[in-house]
Amino acid sequence: MTSHEILATYESLSELTGSMLNAARQGEWDDLTVLEQRCQACVGSLMQTERVRLDENEQRAKVAIIRTILQNDAQIRALAEPRLHELQQRLSLSRAGQRSVKAYNARLT
């Protein structure tokens, strides 16, 4: 990858995390999941590139983009945490209900 392609990939990541943030704000969790997979693909492509030396301006641009990505990520996490906690509680209640049914059925036999 060239330095231009690397910066373009970071820009794509920034745009994707912005879209993820919008999806989280709207409660569109399925859309968020699809966007997260696209982000993972971008990160994967960056991880596979050999180190490319960026000039000072490119490095500054990269840092600014990464800051935006991290800010978006923090906001997404803040919005997703309550939802994850709610899902975890529902799963726990479901498991407890399943155990109760099994225990009740075991008494009947």
C-alpha positions as CSV (number, residue, x, y, z in Angstrom):
1,M,0.0,0.0,0.0
2,T,1.2,3.5,-0.7
3,S,1.0,6.2,1.9
4,H,-2.0,7.7,0.0
5,E,-3.8,4.3,0.1
6,I,-3.1,4.0,3.8
7,L,-4.5,7.4,4.6
8,A,-7.5,6.6,2.4
9,T,-8.1,3.4,4.4
10,Y,-7.9,5.3,7.7
11,E,-10.4,7.8,6.2
12,S,-12.7,4.9,5.3
13,L,-12.4,3.6,8.9
14,S,-13.3,7.1,10.2
15,E,-16.3,7.3,8.0
16,L,-17.4,3.8,9.0
17,T,-17.1,4.5,12.7
18,G,-19.1,7.7,12.1
19,S,-21.8,5.6,10.5
20,M,-21.6,3.1,13.3
21,L,-22.1,5.9,15.8
22,N,-25.2,7.1,13.9
23,A,-26.5,3.5,13.9
24,A,-25.9,3.2,17.6
25,R,-27.7,6.5,18.3
26,Q,-30.7,5.2,16.2
27,G,-30.6,1.9,18.0
28,E,-30.0,0.1,14.7
29,W,-27.9,-2.7,16.2
30,D,-28.1,-5.0,13.1
31,D,-26.7,-2.1,10.9
32,L,-24.0,-1.5,13.5
33,T,-23.0,-5.1,13.3
34,V,-22.7,-5.0,9.5
35,L,-20.6,-1.8,9.7
36,E,-18.4,-3.3,12.3
37,Q,-17.6,-6.2,10.0
38,R,-16.6,-3.7,7.3
39,C,-14.4,-1.9,9.8
40,Q,-12.7,-5.2,10.7
41,A,-12.0,-5.7,7.0
42,C,-10.3,-2.3,6.8
43,V,-8.3,-3.0,9.9
44,G,-7.3,-6.3,8.5
45,S,-6.0,-4.7,5.3
46,L,-4.0,-2.2,7.3
47,M,-2.5,-5.0,9.5
48,Q,-1.3,-6.9,6.4
49,T,0.5,-3.9,4.9
50,E,4.2,-3.5,5.3
51,R,5.3,-0.5,7.1
52,V,5.2,2.6,4.9
53,R,7.0,5.7,5.9
54,L,4.7,8.6,6.1
55,D,6.0,12.2,5.8
56,E,5.3,14.7,8.6
57,N,2.0,16.0,7.1
58,E,0.8,12.5,6.4
59,Q,1.6,11.4,9.9
60,R,-0.3,14.4,11.4
61,A,-3.3,13.5,9.1
62,K,-3.1,9.9,10.3
63,V,-3.1,10.9,14.0
64,A,-6.0,13.3,13.5
65,I,-8.0,10.5,11.8
66,I,-7.2,8.0,14.5
67,R,-8.3,10.5,17.1
68,T,-11.7,10.8,15.4
69,I,-11.9,7.0,15.1
70,L,-11.2,6.6,18.9
71,Q,-13.7,9.3,19.8
72,N,-16.4,7.6,17.7
73,D,-15.5,4.3,19.3
74,A,-15.8,5.7,22.8
75,Q,-19.2,7.1,22.0
76,I,-20.4,3.8,20.4
77,R,-19.3,1.9,23.5
78,A,-21.1,4.3,25.8
79,L,-24.3,3.8,23.7
80,A,-23.9,0.0,23.4
81,E,-23.0,-0.8,27.0
82,P,-26.5,-0.4,28.4
83,R,-27.9,-2.5,25.5
84,L,-25.3,-5.2,26.1
85,H,-26.1,-5.2,29.8
86,E,-29.8,-5.6,29.0
87,L,-29.2,-8.5,26.7
88,Q,-27.0,-10.2,29.3
89,Q,-29.8,-9.9,31.9
90,R,-32.3,-11.4,29.4
91,L,-30.0,-14.3,28.7
92,S,-29.5,-14.9,32.4
93,L,-33.3,-14.9,32.9
94,S,-33.8,-17.2,30.0
95,R,-31.2,-19.6,31.3
96,A,-32.8,-19.5,34.8
97,G,-36.2,-20.3,33.2
98,Q,-34.7,-23.2,31.3
99,R,-33.2,-24.6,34.4
100,S,-36.6,-24.3,36.2
101,V,-38.4,-26.1,33.4
102,K,-35.8,-28.9,33.4
103,A,-36.1,-29.2,37.2
104,Y,-39.9,-29.3,37.0
105,N,-39.9,-31.9,34.2
106,A,-37.4,-34.0,36.2
107,R,-39.9,-34.0,39.2
108,L,-42.7,-35.2,36.9
109,T,-40.8,-38.2,35.7
